[in-house]
Amino acid sequence: MAEERKIPEYKKKLVEKIAKLIEENKTFMIVSTKGLPSKQFQAIRKKLRDKAKIIVAKKSIILKALDKFQKGNILRLKELVDRDYAIMFSKLDPFELAGILADEKSEAAAKVGDVLDKDIEVEAGATELMPGPVISEFGALGIPVAVEDGKVAIKQNKTILKKGDKVNADAASIMLKLNIRPMEVGFQPIAAYNKEEDKTFEDIVIDKKGTLEELKTFFSKANNFALSIGYVTDETIKILINKAGNEERIISELIKPEEKKEQAEEKKKEKEEKNPEEEEKKENAQENKSEENKQGE
């Protein structure tokens, strides 16, 4: 019979440690460390010291730790464990932890084979590059250049890669020379388990900037709708008052000619309705004056 393979003691202890940490924390998260330099790994780990514990372990160790749990949604994570993954334990909510990880990402140069999540455009303008083989590199990507004041100058904007494209050698070289760093490196959440709710979450994406822009758009639409129906809020009250004031001025300007016409008609009517005795006195005075003038002649 083949001798049963003996599991090293340190591996057994690590399995027990991971299982215990899962039990003691609210969140158990699997994160990818692909492309993350060791220096940045350690820097992020240091920043998260009071918020999360990070362990790098082989796939087999993580799976054995998960085998300690006989039921629950945590078992779904077994299908997602792969290489280049680390595991995290935290008292924080999974999405709160993912938000912190998003803040700790940093820009990085693109390598051949990287897949882009945005278009890459080379902007027109002067560079610090000296003429030479680099001109051919620009030409290979269809970027128009010229030599100005002894340096290479890009003559017009040029999109060299689209979102979803893989980075090729020419593009990687040019982006490096122009200090274009389109990649983000950091801990990328793959999946997480919330022990308190016995729920698992996959494809956790925290885009704070994008979410903020969406909120601004939604707020603008809601605000415009509130203004259109005259709905009063802290944000609309001043605008509605100003709007009412402007409308009042416009209406006033429109009715002024009618007011003047009415005033003229009223004066005419008043004149016609004056006391007949006063009119008679006035006429007699005029007649007496005429007689005096005749006598004087």
Secondary structure, DSSP 8 states (H G I E B T S, - for coil): --------HHHHHHHHHHHHHHHH-SEEEEEE-TT--HHHHHHHHHHTTTT-EEEE--HHHHHHHHTT--SSGGGGGGGG--TTEEEEEESS-HHHHHHHHHHT-EEE---TT-B-SS-EEE--EE-S--SSHHHHHHHHTT--EEEETTEEEE-S-EEEE-TT-B--HHHHHHHHHTT---EEES-EEEEEEETTTTEEEES----HHHHHHHHHHHHHHHHHHHHHTT---TTTHHHHHHHHHHHHHHHHHHHHHHHHHHHHHHHHHHHHTS-HHHHHHHHHHHHHHHHHHHHH-
